[in-house]
Amino acid sequence: MLYGTFVFLARIAQQEDVATLDDSQTPSAPIRWVSEWDNLDGSIERGYAGRSIFFDNGAVRSDLTRVGQYARLLASVGINGCAVNNVNASPRILSAEFLPQLARIAEAFRPWGVRLAVSVDMSSPVVVGGLKTFDPLDSDVADWWRKTVDAIYQKIPDFGGFVVKADSEGRSGPSQYGRTAADAANVIARALRPHGGVLMYRAFVYNHHLDWTDLKADRARAAYDYFHPLDTKFENNVVIQIKYGPIDFQVREPASPLFGAMPNTNQSIELQVTQEYTGQQRHLCFLVPMWKEMLDFDMHVNGATPVKKIVSGETWHRRLGGYNAVVNVGLDENWLGHPLAMANLYGYGRLAWNPDLSSETIAEEWTRLTFGNNPQVVSTISKMLLSSWHIYESYTGPLGIGTLTDILGPHYGPVIESAERNGWGQLHRSDEHGTGMDRTIATGTGYIGQYSPAVQKLYEPLANCPDELLLFMHHVPYTHVLRSGKTVIQHIYDWHYDGAGKAANLVAQWKSLHGQIDEERYSEVLKRQEYQAGHAMVWRDAVVNWFHRVSGIADSQGRVGHNPDRVEAENMQLSGYVSVDVTPWETASGGKAVACNKESCVVSTKFDREAGTYEINVEYFDFNKGASHYELLVNEHSVDSWIADDRLPTDQMNGHTSTRHTTSGVKLGLGDVVKIVGHPDGSEPAPLDYLELRHP
């Protein structure tokens, strides 16, 4: 009745005829969960929309009104479970004194059919229970888990179960006692089984201290190598939660081979609504088309076996299976920060309910339900959503190479070499000769051998491998020719210029809706799309300049390294400002910027071009600490001012903080003096990268 009511209301809102409604639906899978990586102090790991709606200052919030609203939101798209805390879990979540607080969250969820789940740490028997060991084969440990679970169900009879991250990225796990994931999962699952609880065990287990000098070392192999031998070893209420790709929520990955390798084990697919590697809700990136590609991919392990039929349990007649997505809503009014990012949460719920729905259907549904049924609004926003994943991919990570972001930091802006020469295993092996990771059976890491023979035939021969995954599967010279007829290096150049241009076009598309959307949402989305257009250029410049320097091969169109409209800040007349090197070099134009360590500083330049009306773009760095003030003047007359008060990830000059401010309609004549005055704030030295003067 609950889900049917929401469907009925949705159809009314979309102005569908419900007079003769006769429809019966069954969800695709029993597990349709979300995970929130919230910490007990109220912070959220990989959260980009404010603080936790569940926790603050080490306790559950006193006012859970918003939690009830979130449960209603989840129920409206068929979600039936929510793990409320970080997978890097605090053991305290299982303490006796915390249990009554969790019961309050469960009470807020209950009217909407959403079952509470929590993430747990394997060391909890020691940290919380006071035992000397958390060895999963120890009888005292098993007894502790049983008593702890029994106590939970006494307070929360509809408790859903646990999510476990173990032996991964420094988390405690069974390997400390020479035990397996099956040993660890089963001891908890047996405690849950009498109550109908589920144990979701993440397959995200890998060595983050890989020897990067070993060309056979490959993080992509880890999940299969570890879990495939354990098939048949898990209890029937254990579900192995497998990330959609073998690395880590990248903008482009192949479907994990593990989906096709565990016919005797329940499986779920782990997706990510929060945009950790895909723009962090500052960039529009509608992920449903990517998820559709994953769910529809045929593993060829038992006839036609798309991933969606494996995780639903249909392929191997499993009782349990389904979906879990990392969402990370926050206290921001629109839950996920960017007003258009909620399309991803809606789309996730719709796909978990019915993975056969098209991306186009989901985009149009969400737009109608969110912005109304105006045909131009529906058409424009749907097109923006549906194009956004490929746009983001095109100015970040080409040809399956990965996102090329700062994997050692906030996973946001460009840092091309951060994936290299360390043990985290997101290698792309780019050097002066070529690029890409050789994962072939013949000469590489053998990763492709983890797939069925039919899929191996798709990826192993260089001639067969799809271009969009070429650099994930093969190491090739920069002169390798793609199906388009372009070389790899020219494709990298062209794609990044094209992608940045398309990001700018998203602004124009949104502006076409002015007056047809309420001003508050219109202005907020416009601000974010203008930011994305500027940051896409930061990405573009960083990637093409890096590959240009490393490969030594020129751009056939002469764009890379040539910016005729640009005036470098360090080459302008400086008063108080000093030139500084930026690290990494590719994240600032020319590798340098200027910084002010005084009360105020000035950069200026004489205009020496054709008189006319210009758009002035100022590239500066906006730290997450401080709020520097800038003023733009022409011949000592102020034409614009702004404050650098955004919430960007770091407090350094780099690709995370590089930001663009645009002033349009500025009339300039030969000899005019264009000046920027910077006023630092705190540790933020009003830094500047360059000035760009463009005819609109």
N, C-alpha and C positions, 0 to 999 in steps of 0.2 A: 504493500500500500504506500509506504513512504517513497520508494523510488518511482512508483507509478504516478504519484502526485506531482513530483518534481518534473517528470517528463510531460505531464499534462500542462503544467504551468509554463514550461519552456515552449511548448507548441502554441499556446495562446500568445505568449510574448512575441513569437515569430510570425504571428498573424496567419497561422495554419488553420485549416478547417477541422474542427474537432467535433462537429455535429454527429458524425457517423464513425467516430474513432473506434477501431477494433484492432488492437495491437498487443502482441505478447512477446516479451523479451526475456532472455536468460543471460546473466553475465557470463563472460567467457571463462572465468577462473574464480575459484573460491577466495583467493588471497588478492586483495586490491588495497594495498597499504600505502601510506606515506611515512617517511622518516623525517624528523626534525633534528638537526644537529645542534640542539640547544644545550648550553652549559648551565649548571645550577646557579652561577653568578649572574645569569641573564644575558651573557654574550652568546653569539651564535657563530660556530665555525662555518665558514663559507656562507654566511648570511649577509644580505645586501639590502635589507629593508628595515633596519632598526633592531631594537632589542627583542628578547624573547617574550612571547605572549604567555608562556607557562611559568618561567622562573625569574627570580630577582633576588640578589643578595643571599644566595644559598638556600632559598626556600621557594615553594610554590607561591605564586602571586596571590594576594588576598582577594583581589577582584578577578574572577574568571569569566566575566561577561564576554570578553573577546574570544575566549576558548570555546564557549558555547556557540558563538557566531561562526567560528572556524569549523566546528563540527557540522553545523548546518550547511556550510559551503561545501564541505567534503561530501556529505550525503547527497547533495544535489547532483553530483556527477558519479555517484555509485561507489565512493571510497568507503571501505568498512573497517579500516584499522589505522592507527597512528602511533608510531613509536616517537615519544616526545623528547628524548634526550640524545645527546651526542653519541655516536658509535665509539668515539674515544671516551668511554664512559667513566664517570666517577663511581667508584664502588659504593659510595654513600647512598646511591639511589635505592639500594636494597636494604638499607638499615631499618631497624624496627621503628625508629622515631620518624623516618621519612614516609613510611607506608600510609599513614592517615592523610598525608598531603597528596600522595598519588591518588588516593581514593576520591578526593575532591575533583581532580581532573576527570577521572572516570565517570563521576556523577554528571559533570558538564557534557561529556560525550554521549552518555547513554540515551537521551531522548532521540538522538539522530542516528542510532544504530552504528556508531563508530566505537570500536573496541580499543581500549588502551593497551599499548605495548611499551616496553622499555628496552633500551640497549644496556647490556651488562658486561662487566669486565671479568675475565676468567679468574683473576686473583681475588675476587670477592670473598671466598671462604677464608682467606688469610686476613685481608684488610678489614672486613666487616665481622667475620665469624670468629676471628682469633685463632684459627687453626694454624698448624705449623706447615701445612702444605695445601696446594690446590690441585694436586695430582688427580686427574679425573678417574683413575682406577682405584683410588683410595676409598675405602668404605666410609670413613668419617666425612669425606668430601661429598660423597653421594648422599649421605644422611643430611648434611647441611643444606644441600640444594633441595632435597625433598621437604624439609621443615620450612625452608624459606618460601618455597612455592606454595605450600599449604597455607601459610600465613597470608600470602598475597590474595589467594582465592577466598579466604574467609572475609577479607575486606572488600575485594573486587571480584565477585563471582563470574563476571563476564570478561575477565582479563584475557587479552589476546595471546600474549606470549612474549618471547625475548628475541632481540637481534644481537648477534655476537660478531665482534671484530676481534680476531686473535692472531697472534704470531705475524703481525703486519705493522710495519712502520713503528716498531718499538713497543707494540702492545704485548702484554703478557699472553702466554698461550701454552698449549699442551706440549710443544716441542721442548720446553724447559725440563720436562720429565721424560723425554723420549717417547711421548705419546703422539697420536694422530688427531686430526680434526674430527674424525669419527668418534674417537674416545671422548673428546671434549664435548661434542654436540650431544652424544647419547646420554651422558650422565645428567645433563640438564633436561633433555627431552623426556627421559623416563620420569622425572619429577613432574613435568607438565602434562604427560599423557592422561592420567586419571581425570584431569580437569578439562580436557579438550584443548589444551594450549599448544602453540606451535613454536618451534625453535627455528629462526631464520639465521643460518650460518653463512656469513659473507665469504665468497671465494676470493676475495681481494687479499691474497696471501702471497707475498713475494719478498725477495731479499733486496733491501734498499742499500746494500753495500756491495753491489755487483762490481766485478773487476772490469772496468770499462776498456781496458787494453785487450781483453779477450774477445776476439771477433765472434766467438760462438756464444758468448753470454747474451741472454735475451730475456728481458722481463716479460715480454709477451707470452712466453712459454709457461710462465709460472703456474697459473691457475690450473691448466690442463695437467702439467707434470705432477702437481701435488694432489689434485682431487680425483682425476680419472682412475688411479689405482684403488681408490676407496669406494668405488661404485659397489653396491650390495652391502656396504658396511654400516649404513645409517639407519636409525630407527624411522618408522613410518611417519612420525610427526616432525621430522627434520626436513627443512627445505634449504637447499643450497642456493644462495642468492648470488647470481652471476652478473657482473657488470656487462653492459651490452657489448663492449669491446674489450680486448685483452690488455689495454694499457690503463687509461684513467679518464673517462668522460671527455675524450678529445673531440674536436670538431668533425673529424672523419676517422673512423676505424672500421675494420671488418668486424662482422659478428664473431663473438668469442667462440673458438672451436669447442669449448667445454659444453656448450649447449647440445652438441651432437654426441657426447662421449659418456653420458651417465644415464642409460636407459632404465636402471634400477633404483634411481634416486629422484625424489621430488626436486623440481627446479623452479626458480623464479628469476625474472629479469630485473636488474637494478638499473633504473634510469635516473636522470638528474634534472629536475625542474629548475632548481637554483643554478644560475649560469656561471659556475665556477671557472670553466675554461672557455666560455663563449660570450664574454662581455659583461658578466656580473650585473646584469639588468641596467647597465648604462648603454649598452648596445642592444638594438632590437635584433633578436635571434629566435625565431619561432622554430622550435625543435621537433614538432610533430612530423614533418617530412623525413627527418633523419631517423626518428624512432620507427616510422613506417618501413623504411628501408631495412632496418634491423629485424623487425618482426616478420617481414615478408621474405627475408632471405632464406633460401632453401638449403638446409644442411646436407641433404641427400644421404641420410643415414638409414631411412626406413621407407623407401619410396619417396614420395613428395613430402618433405618434412620441414615446413617453414618454422622458424623459431617460435612464432605465436602459438603453434599447435603443440610444440614441445613444452613450453612453460605453462600452458593451460592444463597439461596432463593428458591431453587427448592422444598424442602419438604413442605413448607407452602405457596408457591406461593407468595413470597415476592418480591417486585420490586427491592429493594436494598439489598446488602450484599456483603461479600467478605473477604478481607485479609488486614491486616496492620502489618508490621514487623519493629521492632526497629533495625536499621542497624548501624548508627554511623560511617560512613566513615570519614577518616581524611586526612590530607595532606601527609601522608606517600605515597610513590610512588605507592605501590600496594593497596591502599585504606583501607585495613583492617589489616595491620600489618603483619600477617603471610601470605606468598604467597598462601598457600593452603586454607586459610579461605574464599577466594572469591568463593569457591565452594558452600558455604552456601548461599551467595547472589544469585548466579546463580540458585541454587536449589529452593530457595524461589520463584523467579520469575517464574520458570517453573511449580511449583506446583500451584501457584496462577492462572496460565493460564490453567493448566490441572492437577488436583490432582490425576488423574488415572495413571500418569506416575510412573514407578517404581524407587526406589532408585538406582538400578543398571544402568538403562538407563541414569538417570541424572548424575551420577558419571562419566560414560564413555563419555557422551557428553562433559561435562565440561573439562575433561582431554584432549580429542582430540582438543578442541578449544583452550586450554591454552598451551599445551605442544606438540601438533602434534600427528601424527598417528602411531608412532613407536609402534608395538604390545607389546613389553616388558614394555615400559613406560606406555602405556594405562592400561595394566593389573596390573602392580605394584601399580600405584597411585590409581587406582580404588579400589583395595583391601585394601590399606591403609585407604582410605576414609571410605569405607563401614564397616570396623572393628572398627573405631576410637571411635564412640559413646559408644559402649559396653566396650571398653578398659577404656575410661575415667570413665564411671560409675563404673567399677569394682574396681578401686583403690580409689574412693571417697565415694559415698553413696550407700550402698548395700540394696537390697530388698525393695526399695521404701522409705527408711528412710529419704531421703533428701540428699543434697550435703555435709553436715557436715562441711561447711565452716564458715568463720567468718561473720555471718550475721550482726554484729554490726560494722563491718569495711568494707574492700574493697571487700568482697565476693570472695576471691581468694584462699588463702591457708587454710589448715586444722585448725579449732578451734572447737573441737567437742562439747564443752559445751556452746558455744556462743548462741545456740538456746534455752537453758534452763534458767529458772528463770528470764525471762523478758517478757514484754508484746507484743513482736513482733509476737508471735504466730506460729513460725516455730518449734514447739516442737517435740521431738522424745521420750521423757519420758523414757530414759534409766537409769536404776539404777542397784543395785546389784542383783535384782531378774529377770529382763527381759528388753525387749526393744520394741519400737514401740508405735504408737498412736492408742488407741482404739476408732475407729470411727463407731463402730457398732450401730445398732438400739437398740439391746437388752441391752447392758451394757455400751456403750460408748457415744460419743457426738451426735449420730444420723445422722452424715453426710451421711452415706450410704443411708439413707431414702430419700435423695434429688434426687436419681436416680429413673428411672422407675422400676417397679417390676422385670422385666427380668434382669436388671443390678444389682439390689439388690441381686438377687439369685446368681449372680457371686461373689459378694464381701462379703456379710454378713456371710455365713457359712465359718468357718475357713478351712474346708476341700475343699471348692471350690475356695477360693481366690488364684489367680495366685501368685506364689512365688515372682515374680518381684515387686509386690505391697503389699506384706504381711505386712510389717512394716508401710506402709501408712495407712492401714485399721485396723490392729490388734495389740494389745500388747500381746507378747508371752514370755514365759520363754526362756532363752538361750539354753535350752536343747530341745526345740521344734524341731521335725524332719521334714525336708523339703522333697519335692518329690524326690530329689536326694539321699535321705538316710542320708544326713549330718544333724547335728544339726545347729541351727542358728549361734551359736558362731563359730563353725568350718567353716561354710560357710564364715563368715566374715573374718576369718584368711586366708582361702584358696583363696578367691576371690581377696583379696588385694595383696597377693604374686603373684598370677597368673596375675593380671592386671599390676603390675609393670614390670613383666617379658615380657608381651606383648608390653608394652610401649618401652622397650629396643629393642624389635624385630623390631619395626617400624624404628629404626635407621638403622638396618641391611638391611631392605627392601629398604630404601632410598639410602643407599650406593651402592646397586646393580645397580643403575642407573648412577653412575659416568661415565662421558664421553658421556652420551646420552642426557644430559640437559645442557643448558648454565651454565657456571661456577658461574655466579652471583646468579641465583636462586638456583642452587644446593647447594652452600655454605650457603645461608641464611636459606633454609629449614633444612639443616643438623644441623646448629647451634641450631635451635629451637627444632628439634627432640631430640638432645642430651640433651638440657635443660629439655625437658619434661620427658625424661627417668630418669633424676636425681630427678626432682620434684615429679614424681610418687612414688619414694622411700620415699620421705619426707611424702607424703600422707599415703603411706602404713604403715610406722612406727608409725605415729601419731595415726592412727585409730586402728591398732591392739594392740598397747601398751595401749591405753586408755581403750578399751573394755576388755583387759586382766586384767588390774588393777581393773576395776569396777566389772567384773563378777567373778573374782577369778578362772576362768576355764582355764586350760593349753591348749596350742596348741598341738594337738595329734602328730604333726610332729616336735615339739620341736624347732620351728624357732623363735617364739616371745620371745623377751628378750635375745636371744642368737645371737651374731654377732662376730664370732671368727676372722674375718678378720679386725675387727675395733679396732682402738686405740683412746680412748677418749682424746680430746685435754687437758682437765683438769687433766688427769692422766699422761701426758707427762712431760718432764723436761721443766719448764717455766723460761724464762728470760725476765722480763718486763711484760709479760702477767699475768692477774689475772683471776681466776675462777669466773664466774657469773651464777646466776640462770636465766633460760629462762622461760618466761611466754607467753603462757601456757606451762606447763612442757612437754607435749607430742610432741612439735614441735622441740625439740632438743634431740639428743641421750643422754640418761641418765638425761635429764632435765637440763643440764648445758652446758656452752660454755666458751670460754676465750676471753677477750677483752684487747686491748692495749691502754693505755693512755699516751704513750710516743712517741718519734719520730719514734722508731721502736722497735719491740719485736720479740722473738724467741720461738718456741716450737720445741722440738727434742725428738727422741726416737731411741733406738738401735734395729736394725733388728735382730730377734732371731728365724727365721724360716729357712726352706730349701732354699738354694741358688737357684736363677733362675731369669727369666725375669718376672717382675710384672707390673700390672696396678695399679697406685697410684691414688686414688680418694680422693680429699680434699673437705670436706663439710664446707662451710663458709656461712656468711650472707652478702648479698649485699643490702645495704640501697639505698633509692632513693635520698639520699643526700650524697655527697662524692664519691671518687673513690680511695679506698685503693689499694695499690700495694702489691702483694704477690710474693715470690720467693721460689721455691722448690729446695733443695740442697741435695746431697748425698755425704757424706765425704767432705763437703765444696765445692764440684763442682756443679755449677748451672745446673739443668736439665730442668727447665721450669720456666716461670713467667707469670703473668697475672694481669689484672686490673679489679677491681669490679666496673664496670661502667654501669651496666644494669639499666633499668627503672622499678624497682620493686615497689610494691605499698606503702611500709611503710619505716620508718627509725628506726626500732627496730629489735631485734633478735627474729624471730618467723617463722611460716610456710609460710609466704608470701615471706620472703627474703632468706630463706634457699636455697642454690645453690651449685651445684657440679661442680668441675673442675677435668678433667681426664687427666692424663699423662700416655701414654702407652709406653711399651718397655723399662722399667727401670730395669737394671740389679742390683740385690742385693745379697750380701753375708753375712754370719753370722757375726754379730758385726758391720756392716755398720751403720753409723749414718744418719738417715733421718731427715732433718730439714726444717722448714718453717719459713721464715722471713716475718713479716707483717709490712707494713708501713701505718699507718692510714692517712686519709684525711678528714679534717674538723671534723664533728661530727660522722663520721664513724670510729670506733675503730679497723679496720682490724680484725673483730671477726672470730673465728674458732670454729667448732663443733667437728669434728673428722677427722681422717686419716684412710683410708681403703686400705689395701694391698691385691690385688687379682691376682691369676693366670688368664690370659686371657681365 
